[in-house]
């Protein structure tokens, strides 16, 4: 209670202090406005004094006698015509409510203009007429010069420089100048926007300050010094330094130290001289702003590098276009087939963007190798119908997105689908806006075509697979993993703007952040809700023990599972495990378990949502090769216990109470017994939402920067400095962009050589699609689509 009272007291104190600061600032601003209005009134008084001097000087001229034959005195007639207008001006400016009237009528579009054109015309006409009646050149020069000086006009060529002009007219010149500046600023769009946004007082303050600003107040932007140049060079060379063994966090620390050193010597300021504080989190932003302001002060504008393609998509229909490109398709039940399909469905729910899902099309021979239960399709339209039906049965609504196909071929050695030809050409240029590359390294290993970042405004990669872990298990795995690691860095830098890693189990790639952007099928959440209802009614929710489900290949955790069960066969006496799965290593896995006499029952693979799996209480997943196991998330959604390894791939699941992680083989035995002896806890609404695709989509939009891209008309990143926008992406040249462009060009040249492709494991003939793909997808032959001209 004391802590609560103290917190409340501190909160009220903070609010009270903030309110006093706001009130004091507002009072100071209003006082400044009043002082400025009084200044205008004082100038008007000076103007009135000058008018009196004018009448006195005009009446001091000698008037000729009427009977002398001379013309009537022109000065008297002139003063009579001018006096009513002057009296009106004096009455307005001498009013005690003048300042109040100006403030009340001050609106963003109101023009405070005093129309003195009639007075000017009258004065000029009288002066010109008076030239014919007034004797002597001195009088004419006096009138002409006097009035032209008043209206700011230059002297004529024949007028002498030594004509005396009274210095008392200078306040009138100042009044006219300030009134013009005041009128211009009050009618500007900038003032209008400030009034709309509630910044009216700040805009008034800025306008009045600019009126009375002295030339000495302006400060030039100081040039970049050595620490700043070194910080920029180190930051832009981060990816290259990472290649030679210098970690990214070391580079960030160097940049931060250099920036802090510069800050200690001189406080970085904006172009208006106001200081800005640099924190550890916004060092890069401050450095970008500093470089951009220096470049802008010199008039330099960076329009892009040598590799930049300026012919990018500009949305014309008010909607953004998102193309999701993946490496697998249903009915192959793999993560890269299922998760991109759900992502497309939930992204398409928003009216801000239209979505296209681009999946591989396999020839009939490859379909027989890949798709389960001998399921094949004779046309893309038939497969699209199957995909949409499968999806709608699971999400409960009809999604509005387009499905397109690109040519692909199945690699038996890699057990994956490799694109054939330029995948980017199957997204029309009018829809080439935002690209989401599912498994970007896989898509671009042998990509020989247009650079993704040149064709699309924003390219996001989503890393699904820990390829290095799989490769290390093969022959000469260490050497192959070393090469693949650097090739992955190469293609990511060349073809992506941002990369999302589902967990820390993946390779640390350039431009990447870690975030789980996958959800579970809504059907699994409904199963979990039904389990909770049965439990509340007193029914037995789980009648079976433990099970494991996954593709039956050694790398999917089967090696770890058999080793654990074999080592603790006696500790787990009486423990039986059902294993569901199909795969290339099925025979070897079953033979190994039979040889070790393990209590494992192997069953044919099936959908995790199958009714036969609802009764199991414990899901066991010992895999350490997964990036983020979808089956683990599905088991948690169904309300089961999950026993899994203490591994980065399971970090997202640690927060769920039903997830039991083990660090050793003995700990594995303890966790299995704990799960079998207890009942799982029901999921809270927050935990259930975190597992859903709605939450996953929100995380994806946030961490991929798509929220910023979709909510802005311009993708170019900008920095607002004292109301002035400096576009960093245009103003600041980037060494990283130049290097990335060079890497993309080198990759394009190397992948164009068929011999090099074959040496690195590419499927023969995948640089272009073949005749069968042309027939199935109704494509022109590659020779016609991309002709080669020779002499």
N, C-alpha and C positions, 0 to 999 in steps of 0.2 A: 504493500500500500504506500509505503514511503517512496519507493521508487516510482510508482505511478504518479504520485503527487508532484514529485520532483520533475518528472518528464512533462507533466501538464504545465507546471510553472515555467519550465524552460521554453515550451512551445509558445505559451502566451507571451513570454518576454520577447521571443524572436519575432512573433507577429507584430507586437506593439512597436518594437524597434524598426521593423520594416515599414510600418504605416507612418511613423514619424519621419523616416527618410523620404518617403514618397511625398508627404505633405510639405516638408521643407523644400524639396526640389520644385514642387508645383508653385509654392509661394515665390520662390526666387525667380522662376520663369515668368510668372505674371507680373512681378515687380519690374523685370527687364522690359516687358512689353509696354507697361505704363510709362517707364522712363523714355522709351523710344517715341511714344506718342507725344509726350511733353516736349521732346526734342524737335519733333515736327512743328509743334505749336510755336516754339521759340523761333524757328526759322520763318514761320509765317509772320511773326511780329517784326522780324528783320525786313521781310518783304514789304510790310506796311510802312516801315520807316523809309525804305528806299522810294516808295511811291510818293511820300511827302516831300522828299528831297527833289524828286522829279518835278512835282508841281511848283515847288519854290524856284527851281532853276529855270523852268519854262516861263514863269511870270517875271523873271529878272530881265528879260529882253526888252529893249526900248521899243515903244509903239510909235510909228510915224503919225504926224498930224493928218487929220481927215482931209483938210483942204489943201494939202500939199500935192495932190494928184497921184499919190501912191496907192497901191492895192490894199484891201482890208487886211488886218493882221491875221495871218494864217494860224499862228500859235493859239490864239484865243479860240478860234473855231475847232482846232484840233483837240484842245483840252476839253471843250464842251462835249464833243462826241465820245471821248475816251472816259470821262468822269463817271457816267452811270455804270459801266462795266467794272471800273476799278472799285467803285463803292460796293458793288455786289461781292467781289472777291474779298474785300476787307470785312464785310459783314459775316461771310462764311468762316474765314480764318480767325476772326476775333471772338467767335461764339465760344462760351465756356464748355459746351458739350461737344466740341469738335473731336477730341480724342475718343470720347465714348462712342460717337457716331461712327468713326472709322473702325473701331474694334467690332461694333455690332454688325456692320455691313461687310466685314472681312470674311469672305468665303473663298474656297479654292478656285472657283471659276469667275469670281467677281474681279473686274478690272477697276482698280482705283485710278481713274484718269480724270484730270482736270483739263477740259477742252478750252485752251486759250487761243485756238486758231482764229476765232473771230476777232479777238483783241489784236492778234498779230497782224491779221489782214488790214484791220482798221489803222493800226499804227503805220504799217508799211505804205498803205495808200496815202495816208495823210503826209507821211514824210516825202513820198514822191511828188504829191501835189504841192507840198510846201517848198520843194526845190525851185518851183517856178516863181514863187512870191518872195522868198526870203533872199535878201541881198547878201552878197558876200559868200565866198567859198567856205569860210570857217563854220558858219551856221549849218550849211548843208552837210559838211563833213561831220559835224557834231551829232546831228540827228541820225545820219545814216550809220555811222560807226556805233553810236550809242545803242540803237535798237538791234543792229546786227550782233553786237556783243551780247545783248540780252538773250537773243534766240540762238546763240551759239554758232552764227554764220561767220565765215572768214571775210577779211577785208578785201576790197577790190584791188586790182593791180595798180590803179592810179591813186590809191589812198596812201597817204604818208604814214610811216611807222610811228611818228612822234605825236600822233593825235592822242590827247590825254583822255584816258578812260578811268573814271573814278573807281578806286579799289573797293568802295562800299558795295559794288555790284557783285562781288565774289560770293557772298552768301546766297544770292538768288541763283547763281550758276550751280552751287552745291545742292540747293533745293531741287532744281530741275533734274539734275543727275540722279539724285536719290529717289525721287518720285518715279523716274523711268525704271530704275532697277527694282524698286518695290513692286511696280505694276507687272514687270516681267516675271518676277519670282512668284507672285501671288496667283498668276494664271498658268503656271507650269504644271505638267502632268505629275511631276515629282511631289509637289505640294498637295495635289489632289489625292494621290495614293496615301500620303501620310495622314491626311484627314480621315480617309476611309478606314485606315488601320488603327485609329486612335492615337496616332503619334503627332497630333496637331501642334501641341505645345513645343515638341522637339523640333518640328519643321519651322515653326515661327522663330524659334531661337536660332536655328541654323541660318535662316534667311536674313534676320537682322544682323547676325554676326558677320555674314558675308558682305553686307552693305557697308559696314564701317571697318572692314578688314584693311589693315595696312599692308603695303607690299612687303614690308620687312617680315611680316608674320609667316609667310609661306616658306616652307623648308624643302629643299631638294632631297630626294631619296638617296641615301648614301650607297655607294657601290658595294658589291659583295666582297667580303674579306676572305682571307685564306681559310679559317675554320669553316666558314659556310661553304666554300667551294669544295673542300675536302669532304664535308658531311654529305653534300649532294653526290659527289663521285662515289663514295663508299655505299651510299644507299642504292644508287642505280646499278652498282656492280654486285649487289647482294647475291643474285642467282649465279653469277660467274664464280664468285668467291666460294659459294656453297659447293660448286663442282670440284674445287681444288681442296676441299676439306675444312674451310672456315665456316662454322655454323652461322645460321641466320641470327640467333640471339646475340652472338658476338658482334656481328655487323650493326645490329640495332643499338647495342651498348656503345659502340664507337661513335655512331651518329649522335646519340643522346649526349655523350660527353663533349663532343665538338660543339653542339648547339648550346649546351650549358656554359661552356667556356666563353662563347660569343656573348651570351646573355650577361655573364658576370662583368664583361668589359663594357658593353654598351647594351642598353635595353632596346630590343628591336621595336621599331615603331612603324605605324602605318604611314600612308602618304600624307596624312594631315598632322603628323607629329605626335599622335596619341600612342602611348605605350601599350603593348600587349604582353600578357604573361604566358610563358611557355611551360606546359606541364609535360609529364612523362608520356601521357597518352596522345597528345596532339603535337608532338615535335615535328612529325612529318608534314602535318597540315600547315604549321607555322613556317616551316622551311619552304614549302611550295608557295605559300603566299608571299614570302619574302622575295623569292626568285622571280615570281610573276610580277610583283610590283616594280622591281628593278628593270625587268625587261620592258614593261609597259612605259616606264618613265623615259626610256631611251627610244620609244617608238617602234621597237622590234615586235614583230608578230610572227609566231611559229605556226606555219600552216601544215605541218606534218613532215614526216621523214621520207627517206628514199623509198621505203617499202609501203608507204601509206596509200590505200585506195580510197578515194573520196566519193566514189559512186555507191553510196550506201542507201539503204531503204529509208524513205521518209513516209510515215503513215499518212495516208490521204483520207481515209474514211473515219478517222477519229479513234480507231481501235489499234491496239498493238497486236502483233502476230508472233506466236511462240511455236517453234518447231522443236519437238522432242525426238531425238535420234537415238535408237538403242540397237543392241547387238543380238537380240533374240526375240522370238515371238511365240505366242501360244500356237499349238498346244504343248510346246516344250515348257514344262513347269519349272522354270529357273528364275532366279531373282531378277535378272535383267529383262525377262519377258513380262513378269507380273507387276513389279513395282513401277516401271515407267507407264504402264497401262493405267494404274490407279492414279498416278501423278497427272496424267493427261485429263482424266475424268474430273478430278477435283479442281485443277486449274481452270478448266473450261466452265466451271460454275460461275466464275466472275464475268461480268459484262465488259470489263476493261480490255480483254484480249481474246482473240480467237486462237485455237490450238490445233496443231497438226502433229500426229504421231507417225513417225517414219520407222518402219520395221523391215527386216530383211525378208526377201522372197527367195526360197530355195527351189531348185529344180526337183523333179519327182524322185530322182535317185537319192538326192540328199535328204529329202523329206522322210524317206523310208529308213534312213540311218538315225535321224534325230527325233522325230515325233513318236510318242508312245502308242502302243496298241495298234500299230500299223495304220495309223490315221494319216491320210494324205488329202491334198486339195488339188484340183485341176486348174483353178484360176485364183487370182488374188481376191476377186469378189467373193468367192466361196469361203476363203479363209477369213476375210473381214467379217462376214456374217457370223462365223463361229466365234470370233473374238468378241464381238459386240454382245452376243447372246450370253457368253460366259460372264462377261463383266456385269451386265444388267442384273443377272441372277444374284450377284453378290453385293452390289452397292444399293440396290433398291430404287434407282432412278435411271432415266435415260439420258446419258451424257451427250452433249453437243460438241463433238470434235471430229476432225477428219483423220482418216487412216490412209497412209500412202505406203508404198513399197519401194525398196531399192534392191538391186541384185546382190546376192550373197552366195558364198560357197562354204561348205562345212569341211573343217580340217580335222581329220581323225587323230593326228598327232597332238594337236592343241586342244581337241575336244571343244571347239568353239567355232563360231561363224565369222568368216573374214569378208569384209565388203569387197565387191568387185567393181572397179571403176571409181569415178568421182562421186562420192555420196552426196556432196553439197549441191550437185546439179539437179537433184530430185526435189529441191525446195525452190519454187519459182522466185524470181528476183523480186516480184511485187510483195511476196510474203517473207522475204529474208530480213527479219527484224531482230528477233531474239532466238538464239539456239541453245538448247539444253542437250549436251552430249553425255549420254549414259555410258560409262566406261570410256572416257575420252582417249586414254592411252591406247586401248584396244582398237578403237575406231580409226586412229591415226598412225598406227605402226607402219602401214603400207599405203597411206593415203597419198594419192597422186592426183591433185586437182586444185581447185581454188582454195585459198586460205580462208578458214572459217571466220577469222576476225576481220578479214577484208570484206567479206560478203555480208556479215551480220553486224548489227550495232553492238550487241552484247552477247558474249558466249560464256556459258556456265558449264563446267564439267562436274559430273557426279561419279566418284570412284566407288565401285561396288566390290572389287576383287583384290585380294592380296596376292598379286602374281608372284612376287618374290618368294613368298612362302611355298607356293606350289613348285616353283622352279628349283628351289634348293633341294627338293626331294628327288630330283632327277639326276642322271649321270652328269658329272662335271657341273653340278648345280651351283657351286660357289662362283665359278667363272661366268656362267650364264646369268646368274642373278646380278653380278656386278655390271655386265653389259646392259641388261634390261633396265636396271635402275637408272643409268644415265640416258638411255634412249627414252624412257618415260619422262624424265626431266626435260629432255629436248622437245618432245612433241607437245608437252603441256605448255611450255613457254611459247612455242611457236603458234599454237592454235586456240588458246583459251585466255579469257580475261579474268575469270574467277573459278576456283575449284573447291568443291565440297567433299570432304572425306567423312564417311559415315562413322568412323572411329579411328583411334590412334593406332590400330593394328595395321593400317595401310602405310605405304611409303610416304615419307614426308616430301610432298611435292611443292614446287613453286606456286605462289599465288593461292595457297590452299588454306582453308579453315576446317575445323572438326565440328560436325553437327549431324545428328541423326535426323535425316529428312524423309524417313520411311515410316509408314503406319501399318496397321494390320487390317485385313479384310473385315468390314463391318459384321460379317457373319460370325466371326469368332467372338466379338464383343456380345452379340446376342446370345451365343452359347453360354458365355460367362454369366450373363444376367439370368438365364434359365437355371443355371446351377445355384445361384444365390436364392432364387425363389424356392427351389426344391429343398434347400437347406433350411429355409425359414419354416417350411411346412413340415419339417421333421423327416423328410425323405433322405435316403442315402444318396449322396451326390456322386461319390466315387466308389466303384465296386472292384476295380482292378488296381494293380500295383504300378510298376514302372515300365516305360517304353522309350524307344529312340526311333526317330524318323529322319531320313536323309538319303540323298543319292549315294548309292553303294560304290564309292571309290575310296581308296585308302586316305586320300587327302581330306576327306570330309569328316574326320574324327574317328574312323573305324580302327585305325592303328592304336590311338590312345585308349579307346574303349576296351579293346581286347587285352592290351597290356595291363590296364587297371584291374579288370576282372580276373585275369590270370594271376596277378600278384597277390590279390586278396580273396582268392577262392574260398579259403577256410573262414576268413572273417565275415564273408557274406554268405555263409552256409544257409541254404534254403531260399536264397534270393534268385528270382527268375526275371529275365528281361526279354521283352518282345521287341524285335527290330523290324521296321518297315522300310523297304527301299529296293530300287533297281539300279543297275549300273554296270559299267564295264568290268569292275573288280569283284562282282558278286560271288563268283565261284571261288576266288582266292580267299575272300573274307570268310565265307562259310566253311571252307576247308580248314582254315586256321583255327576257327572257334571249335570245330569238331575235334581237331587234333588235340587241343588243350582241354577238352571235355568241359567246356563252359556251359552254364545253364542259360543259353541264349536260343530263343525261338525266332527263326528268320521267316518273315512273311512278305508277300508281294507289296510293292509300294502303292500308296493310295493318297488321296487328298487328305490334308490334315483336318479338314472339317467333316470328314466322314463320320457317320454315326457310331461306327465300331470303335472309334478312338475317344469318344466322350467320357467313357467310364474310367479312364486311367487317371491316377492321382499325381504321378510324378513323371516329369519329362527329364531325361538325362541327356546332356549334350557336352561331351568332353572335347569337342573340336577347338583347336587353337589356330586353325587356318582361315576361319571365317572372318569377314570384316564386321558384319552385323547379322547374326543368325535370325532369319525371318521366323523359323520354327520356334525359336525361344520366345519371341514376342507373341506369337499366336498362342503358345501354351499359357503364358501369363494372362493373356486376354480371356482364355477359357477358365481361369480361376485355379490352375494347377500349380503345384510346386515345380520349380525348375532347379536342377542341380547342374552347375556349369563351372568351368575353370575360372580362376582369378586371372583374367586376361583383358587387355585393352578392348577387345571386341565386345566384352560384356559390361563395359563401364556404364552404358545407358541404363541397364537393367538393375544395377545395384540398389537404386532407390526404392525398388519394389520389395516389400517384406517377404513375398513368396519366392524370391530369387535367393538361392543358397549357393554361395561360391566357395570353392575349396582351393587351397594353396599347395597341398601335397596329396599323395596317394592315401595316407592315413586319414587326412581330413576329408577325402572323398568318401571313405567308408562311413565316417561319422555323419556327414551331411545326408547320405542316402538313408541311414537308419533314422535320423531325425525327421526326414520327410515322410517316411513310411509310418512312423508312430504318431504323427500329428496331423491336424486338419489345416488346409490353407486358409488364410484370412481373405474375406471378401474385398474386392477392389473398391477404393473410394471413388467418387465421381471425378476427382482431379486425376487420379491414376488412370482411370478409364479414358479420359479425354487425351492424356499424354500419349496413349497408345494409338489413338485414332488417326485417320488420314487428314481430318480437318486440322488437327494440331501440327501434323507433319508438314502440311502445305503452308501453314503460317510460318513455321521455322524455315522452310525452304525460301519463301519470299523475303524473309528478313536477312538470312545469312548469304544469299546469292546476290543481294542488292537489287533484286527485281522490284521490290517495293518502291525504291527511288526511281528506277527506270520507268515503271508503269505509271507512276504518279506525276511525272514531269514531262513537259513537251519537248525538252531538250535533254539529251543524255550527257552532254558535256558537263563535267564537274566544275563547279564554280565556288569561289570564296568571296564572301561579302566583307569588304573592308571599309568601315565608316560610310556605309550606304553606296559604295562604289563596287561594282562587280568586276572581278578579275577572273577570267576564264583560264584556269591552270592548264587544261588540256590543250589549249591553243597557244597560250603565251609562253609555256614552259617546254623547251625541247627536252626529250627524254632519251638518255642513253640506252635505257632498257628497251624502248620501242625499236631503236635501231638494231640492237643485238638480236631481239626476238624476230625481227623481220629478216635479218641475215640467216638465222637458224631455219626459218620457214623456207627461204629460198634454197638453202643447201639441202634440206630434206626433200624438197620437190625435185631437185636435180638427181639425187641419189635414188629415190623411189621410181624414177623414170627409166632406170637401167634394169632390164629384166634379169641379167646375170647377178647383180647385187641383191635383187629381191629374192632370188632362189637361194643364194648363199645364206641369207638371214632367216630362211624358213617360210617364205611366202608360198602360197599355193600357185602353181604355174597357171598363167593366163588370167590372173586377177587384177592386172593393171587396167584392163578393160573388161566389160561384161561380154558374154559369148552369145552365140546365135540363139540358144535356147532361152536365155533371158530376154532377148529381143522379141522372140515369139510370145512368151508368156506375159510380158509387161508392155507389149506393143511399142517397142522402142526402135528408133533408127539405129542401124549398125554404127559402131564406134567410128568407123572410117568416114561415115557421112556426118555424124554428129560433130566430130572433131577432125576435120580433114587436115592432112599434112601436105603443104605445098613445097615442091622442089623444083629446081631448074632443070 
